[in-house]
């Protein structure tokens, strides 16, 4: 079982406090899942135009900036975190498809 210092909820609090190590841990835990989501959304787009890693990186950049700017009112646990990341990735993928 993971210690409390490594729980996603604690990582969110650390991230909101500006901890760059927490940002790396969030990235490490969610990047592959986010890439998979982006891959599903981009199936109709030619690979050379934009790939799933580009979408995932862009979504993470928007997420980290949003956390810095306190734009996410509800970011309390791993489910909230995933919903925000998925929403950002979906928007990035939709933008790429347009």
C-alpha beads as a LAMMPS data file, in Angstrom:
LAMMPS data file: protein, C-alpha beads

98 atoms
97 bonds

1 atom types
1 bond types

-500.0 500.0 xlo xhi
-500.0 500.0 ylo yhi
-500.0 500.0 zlo zhi

Masses

1 110.0

Atoms # bond

1 1 1 0.000 0.000 0.000
2 1 1 1.253 3.450 -0.895
3 1 1 2.185 5.834 1.879
4 1 1 0.090 8.949 2.332
5 1 1 2.943 11.136 1.093
6 1 1 2.588 9.527 -2.339
7 1 1 -1.204 9.497 -2.615
8 1 1 -2.668 11.404 -5.523
9 1 1 -4.638 13.603 -3.137
10 1 1 -1.455 14.635 -1.357
11 1 1 0.274 15.135 -4.693
12 1 1 -2.512 17.528 -5.677
13 1 1 -1.996 19.556 -2.493
14 1 1 1.751 19.620 -3.103
15 1 1 1.217 20.610 -6.712
16 1 1 -1.083 23.459 -5.685
17 1 1 1.684 24.610 -3.334
18 1 1 4.078 24.791 -6.289
19 1 1 6.036 21.579 -5.672
20 1 1 7.721 20.618 -8.963
21 1 1 8.523 17.119 -7.667
22 1 1 4.778 16.558 -7.245
23 1 1 4.238 17.721 -10.837
24 1 1 6.691 15.082 -12.044
25 1 1 4.947 12.368 -10.019
26 1 1 1.542 13.359 -11.417
27 1 1 3.051 13.297 -14.921
28 1 1 4.602 9.862 -14.345
29 1 1 1.355 8.411 -13.019
30 1 1 -1.000 9.750 -15.679
31 1 1 0.936 10.347 -18.914
32 1 1 0.434 6.870 -20.398
33 1 1 -3.279 6.848 -19.616
34 1 1 -3.658 10.305 -21.135
35 1 1 -1.756 9.271 -24.260
36 1 1 -4.124 6.299 -24.625
37 1 1 -7.145 8.579 -24.399
38 1 1 -5.667 10.954 -26.970
39 1 1 -4.853 8.025 -29.290
40 1 1 -8.517 7.003 -29.304
41 1 1 -9.640 10.541 -30.103
42 1 1 -7.116 11.054 -32.903
43 1 1 -7.699 7.830 -34.829
44 1 1 -9.150 9.704 -37.813
45 1 1 -6.310 12.234 -38.032
46 1 1 -3.194 11.510 -40.118
47 1 1 -0.329 10.740 -37.767
48 1 1 2.014 13.320 -39.215
49 1 1 -0.388 16.164 -38.452
50 1 1 -0.438 15.667 -34.692
51 1 1 0.031 12.635 -32.511
52 1 1 -1.324 11.512 -29.176
53 1 1 1.831 12.462 -27.313
54 1 1 1.521 16.046 -28.572
55 1 1 -2.061 16.168 -27.300
56 1 1 -1.119 14.678 -23.912
57 1 1 1.804 17.081 -23.468
58 1 1 -0.369 20.037 -24.427
59 1 1 -3.078 18.906 -21.994
60 1 1 -0.532 18.565 -19.177
61 1 1 0.879 22.015 -19.935
62 1 1 -2.627 23.481 -19.738
63 1 1 -3.255 21.546 -16.517
64 1 1 -0.090 22.741 -14.791
65 1 1 -0.771 26.320 -15.860
66 1 1 -4.360 26.028 -14.627
67 1 1 -3.194 24.751 -11.243
68 1 1 -0.760 27.664 -11.003
69 1 1 -3.612 30.070 -11.738
70 1 1 -6.097 28.322 -9.388
71 1 1 -8.530 27.711 -12.284
72 1 1 -9.749 24.320 -11.075
73 1 1 -12.256 24.712 -8.268
74 1 1 -12.762 21.002 -7.791
75 1 1 -9.453 19.207 -7.694
76 1 1 -9.559 17.081 -4.569
77 1 1 -8.644 13.527 -5.525
78 1 1 -7.504 11.190 -8.293
79 1 1 -10.955 11.160 -9.915
80 1 1 -11.094 14.953 -10.106
81 1 1 -7.559 15.016 -11.444
82 1 1 -8.365 12.484 -14.164
83 1 1 -11.553 14.342 -15.145
84 1 1 -9.611 17.578 -15.599
85 1 1 -6.810 15.898 -17.559
86 1 1 -9.292 14.005 -19.751
87 1 1 -11.314 17.147 -20.432
88 1 1 -8.196 19.052 -21.433
89 1 1 -6.998 16.225 -23.679
90 1 1 -10.430 15.934 -25.287
91 1 1 -10.441 19.646 -26.055
92 1 1 -6.917 19.488 -27.499
93 1 1 -7.850 16.489 -29.649
94 1 1 -11.047 18.149 -30.887
95 1 1 -9.042 21.239 -31.774
96 1 1 -6.600 19.094 -33.726
97 1 1 -9.419 17.359 -35.580
98 1 1 -10.835 20.729 -36.659

Bonds

1 1 1 2
2 1 2 3
3 1 3 4
4 1 4 5
5 1 5 6
6 1 6 7
7 1 7 8
8 1 8 9
9 1 9 10
10 1 10 11
11 1 11 12
12 1 12 13
13 1 13 14
14 1 14 15
15 1 15 16
16 1 16 17
17 1 17 18
18 1 18 19
19 1 19 20
20 1 20 21
21 1 21 22
22 1 22 23
23 1 23 24
24 1 24 25
25 1 25 26
26 1 26 27
27 1 27 28
28 1 28 29
29 1 29 30
30 1 30 31
31 1 31 32
32 1 32 33
33 1 33 34
34 1 34 35
35 1 35 36
36 1 36 37
37 1 37 38
38 1 38 39
39 1 39 40
40 1 40 41
41 1 41 42
42 1 42 43
43 1 43 44
44 1 44 45
45 1 45 46
46 1 46 47
47 1 47 48
48 1 48 49
49 1 49 50
50 1 50 51
51 1 51 52
52 1 52 53
53 1 53 54
54 1 54 55
55 1 55 56
56 1 56 57
57 1 57 58
58 1 58 59
59 1 59 60
60 1 60 61
61 1 61 62
62 1 62 63
63 1 63 64
64 1 64 65
65 1 65 66
66 1 66 67
67 1 67 68
68 1 68 69
69 1 69 70
70 1 70 71
71 1 71 72
72 1 72 73
73 1 73 74
74 1 74 75
75 1 75 76
76 1 76 77
77 1 77 78
78 1 78 79
79 1 79 80
80 1 80 81
81 1 81 82
82 1 82 83
83 1 83 84
84 1 84 85
85 1 85 86
86 1 86 87
87 1 87 88
88 1 88 89
89 1 89 90
90 1 90 91
91 1 91 92
92 1 92 93
93 1 93 94
94 1 94 95
95 1 95 96
96 1 96 97
97 1 97 98
